[in-house]
C-alpha cells in the first residue's frame, strides 16, 4: 500500500461529469476526488467509461458537462497541451509512441521548451529503466512493452504532479512490468500522484490507497480495496447477479 | 563520427552546388540560365510544400494559391510604380498574411478534407482573378512592359536566393525544437497535443512560412515571364509538380526536394525533347516506380547506405 500521509487535499476533483454520444450515456454524473500524493485506482468492467473519463479529464474529449478542477483550477474544456503544462499528464491504453522519432526525440518533445537540460534528463530517465542503449532507435522498432515504457517515461519529462495511467502494464512482459511499477512506487514516494486504470486486482490491491469502481458510466463504489472488493454492487457489476455469491 | 561526416558531405555538396549556381551566368547561355531559374523556382516551391506537408503530414493540393497571389501582387505593385524587389517583398508578405486566417480555418481539417479544402482554395483564387476584371484584367491577364522588368540576371539570382533561403529554412527548422514538434504532429497529432505540443500554433506557423516562399516565387515568376493570367499562376499542375518532386526526392527531408526537383526537371527536359507527346506519361510511370519501391524517395537510398555502415543500424533520423 502506498504512503498516504499528507494526502488529505484532493488534487483532482471531478463533479457531476456527464458525457453522452448521440444518446448513449458514457458518463452519468461521475464524482471523483484524487488525493494529492496518492495512488488511486479506477476499475470497472469493459465499456464502463474508464477511458472516456480519462479522455475528458485530459482534454482530448471536450464534449462533456460538469466540472473538473485540477490543483484548484477548472480544466474542463481546456486544450490538452495546456492541461499537460499545468501538470496533468496521461498515457494511452494502446501505445502511442511517435513511430518515426527516436526514443530520445520521443522524450525530448514532451519536455518543456524552456528546459535546456531536456537532453540530459531524457538520457537519465532511459538509463533508469536500462533503455539508454535504445536512445537512437526509432519508436516503431521497439517491442510493445518497451514502447509502453517509453510512453510512460515521456510523460515524466514534464515532471507532472498527477499522472493518469491507462492500463500501463497491458501487453508488457513481467520484467518490464515490474520496472514500471517500481517507477510508479518511486515517483509516488517523491510526491507524484497517480490515477491508474488497471485490470490486475493484485496490482490495485498492492499499489492503491483508494479505489473507484465505475460501471455503466457511474461511480458504483469507492474506498480502500478491501471495502470495494466486498461491495455487493461491485461483484454484481463484474460477475453478474447469479454468480456474485459464489465469487465472494 | 558518422553524423559529422554526413554534415561535412552535406556542407561540401551544398557549397559546390552554390558555387556552380552563382557562377553559371558567367558561362551559360540564356537557355541554360532559364532552365536553372525554373529549377530554383521548383526547389523553392518543393521546399515550401515540404515544410507544411512533408513535416506535418498535412498534404496541400492548393499551395499554388499563394504562388498566384504573389504573382498578381508582384505584377500589380510593379505596375503601380514600386521597384521590382519591393514588389517581390510585398507579394511574399501578402501571401503570408493571407495564410494566417486560411491556416486557422483549413488546418482544423485533417487528411483528405484538408487536401480538398486547399484544392478548393486554389480554385477560389483562380476564379477571383478571372472575375475581378477591374483589378486583375480577368482572363486577358497582365502584361508587364519590358522597361519595368528586372534583367534575367536579377530574376536568376532572386530565384536562387529563394531556393537557398527555403532550403536553409527547412534545414534550420529540422534541427530545432519547432521541427521536432512538427514531426511529432505528423506522427500522431493527438499524442503530440497530449505531451504539450500546441498543435494549432505550430501548424499555422509552418503554414505561414510555407506560404511566404511561393508568394515571393510567384512575384519573381511574374517578372520573369512578363505576363500572367489566372490559369498560368493558379495552375493545379504546378502544385502536382511540387508534390511529385518532394515524393520523388524524399518527404520531410532537407535534401529530398532538391534531389527530386533536380532529377524531375532534368528528366522532363530530356524526355520532352525526345518524346514531346509522351514525356508526362513517362514521368508518371517513373514516379509510380519510386513511390512503390522507394516510399522514402531517392534520399532513402543514401540513408539505407549510411545505416548499413553503422554496426547498430536501427535509427531513422532524416538527413
Interface residues (C-beta under 8 A of the other chain):
Chain A: X58 X60 X79 X80 X81 X84 X85 X89 X90 X92 X96 X98 X99 X100 X101 X102 X105 X108 X109 X110 X112 X113 X136 X137 X138 X141 X154 X155 X157 X158
Chain B: X177 X180 X181 X183 X184 X186 X187 X188 X190 X191 X192 X193 X194 X195 X196 X197 X198 X199 X314 X315 X316 X317
